[in-house]
Each structure stands twice: as C-alpha cells, then as structure tokens.
C-alpha cells in the first residue's frame, strides 16, 4: 500500500537507525514510523538510502590510515608531563590566569600543531587577528542594538562575571559560564572605540579612535571574552 | 552541570589530585583508543596528510585532558574531539604551514582492510569495489564528503552539525547529496 503524500528524503535518511539515535524528534519519529508502516514506496526508498549508506560505510572503513608505532606512547608521555608542567616555574609567562600559563608551558615534544596551540600572545597570524576583530566587532555591533548594556544586562551569576574579575576579561554573552582560560588562545586586536561605546563599554582613558583589546578564543576558535588594553598594553577594564 | 552549580571564582576550582589526574589520563587514553583511527580517517578524507593528522591527533587529545581537568562540557566528547581536530587542521592549512592535498591521494596512500578469510578472487573484487567507493567519496564536494564520512563512521546528524557548525537540516541535505552522488558514480 502506498500513500498520496510521501516522506521527504531528509526524513527518510534521518530515520535510518532512528531507534538508536536522536536524529529524529519524538514527533518526527512517530510520524515516520506510522507512515512507513503504511507506505511501501517510502519503505523501499528508505531501504535504498540505507544501502547507499552501507556502501559509503564500506568505502570509508576500507581506508586504514597509517598510525605511527609510538603514537599512543607519545601521547601517554605528553599526558604524563602535563601535571608537571602545571607546577613548573611560570616566570616570564604572561599572567592571563592560571590555566593559560599552564598551557604555555606544555611539553614541547609535539611539533607543528602543538606549537600552534602553545604559541599564545603575539604569535597570532594576520587572519586570526582579522577574524577575531571581525567577530568581536560583529558581536559588539549586534549588542549595540540592544536597549541596555549587554554586560550589565546579564546577571553575574549567569555568566560568572565575578569569577573572571581577576583576569579582567568580560565574557561575551553567548560564551559558556566559565571562561576557558586553560584552553584559550589570546589574539590582540584594535577595536573602534565607537563600537565599544555603542555596546555600552565606556572607554574614557583614551582619545584615540581605536583601542587595543585582547580577545580570548576558546579551543574551538570562537571568541569567549574581551579585555581592553591601554597604550602600554595593560588591562583597562 | 548547571551554571548555578559552577564555582563562582577561578580560585574555587579544586586542583585535581594526582589520583584524579591519573584517572583523567586513563579516560583520555580510552577515548584515544576508541576514536583515533576514525578521526585520522576523517582527516585523511578532508585532504590532511597522515603526518599532519598525527600531530593534530596528539594535540587534540592533549586538549581533551585540559578540557576534562577544567570540568569542561562532557555531553559529547566524540563530537568535541572531531571539532577540535578539524579546527586544528584548518588552522594549520590556513596558516600555509601545510597544504590541503587531494583526499584520493591520501586515501590511496593508506593501507586497506583485508579480510583474511576471503579467497584471492574475493579479495580482488572487494579491493576493486573499495577503490571505486573510495574514489567516489573522494570526488564529492567538501561539505557532503565531510558529512558523509562522519555519518559513515557512526556520528549522528546532531553531532555532525555540532562539529561543522551547521544546522541539522543542512547536514541532512549534504548527506543526502553525498549519498546520491556516490550511488550514481558507483
């Protein structure tokens, strides 16, 4: 038996393995199950999609990427060194909170990407700066449309403002409750004072059009917090 | 963890004890054992060289340790690992330290799963089929390829959406397009 109206391909694909996944909402699942029970045409289509998925699974699984023999050992050793690094002498590292200092003295055996993760302040490339500035401007410009100061409007308990007071970072409203200073990168950008003012951040100690700011980026590369700097590079806010 | 149950000041965080750190290390290594091949495979299909994939994997799991030490969100660590690995790889590629290569080139440079029980003829046919499939997947546009590879490795649509920062419907669309094209090519 078939029906006059059929399920969309999107729904059919998401309904594969629906019993073990959350790809369908409860309502969608009930709707799809009812329809599939009554419509042979949709059952066949779903079967075809499932076969295609099996094909792709076979193709993907046939690739076994090379794994260096010492990869796991190397990781275990690096993990082992991690707490030692926490206790290491942090003199000379910029005081951006305990976590960031920890990251900056991670063991240096991991090359390439490892260096990237540990190269913090002042090592940002042009595109990082541009991206951070653009994102921060966009966020602040968006916030400026709100009737109240974005930071004042958020109860401190929700965003942990008092928690980060020591490190001078203002969390951006969509960031998580706790700023991930241990996992963060910092990029320095120039922010237009007018954009900051529009967003409710008064910068009175400068006559310049732009003010330096540290943007705290989380592990996923998203800006999490902002800290304004004066001409000498120390925190303003 | 709800926001209200979070410590209010950084100093309120408890420094993990040595035993805690050992336990966390074991958790990270367990995740490594479970996920590293799949993530490498995903990176290879993204056009990342195996050497860079190794560096990315090392860094991603080190970050996982830090993430866990900081009581980071543990709702879906698999998606978290994929996202971090992807961002690290992109960072390297965009920083021009590494070039993005042809996924087919990387895929063909890797060894293939061989069924020891299969006859030589069957092995030959299986290999030929795998080559065709791999080529078909490698020829997909970037987003459908990434979505399809992640889905084939067991990630759910919501997880893929989280990794790539896309909506659920966009992911479903990419998977649909990818499967359709693979079906047509094969």
Interface residues (C-beta under 8 A of the other chain):
Chain A: X9 X10 X13 X14 X21 X22 X23 X48 X49 X52 X53 X55 X56 X57 X58 X59 X60 X61 X62 X63 X64 X65 X66 X67 X68 X71 X72 X74 X75 X76 X78 X79 X80 X82 X83 X97 X98 X99 X102 X103 X106 X110 X111 X112 X113 X114 X116 X117 X125 X127 X157 X158 X159 X160 X162 X163 X164 X165 X166 X167 X176 X177 X178 X180 X181 X182 X183 X219 X220 X221
Chain B: X3 X4 X6 X7 X8 X9 X10 X11 X12 X18 X21 X25 X28 X29 X32 X33 X36 X37 X40 X41 X43 X44 X45 X50 X52 X53 X54 X55 X56 X57 X58 X59 X61 X62 X63 X65 X66 X67 X69 X70 X71 X72 X73 X83 X84 X87 X88 X89 X91 X92 X94 X95 X97 X98 X106 X107 X109 X110 X111 X112 X113 X129 X130 X133 X134 X136 X137 X148 X149 X151 X152 X153 X156 X157 X158 X168 X169 X172 X173 X175 X176 X178 X179 X180 X182 X183 X186
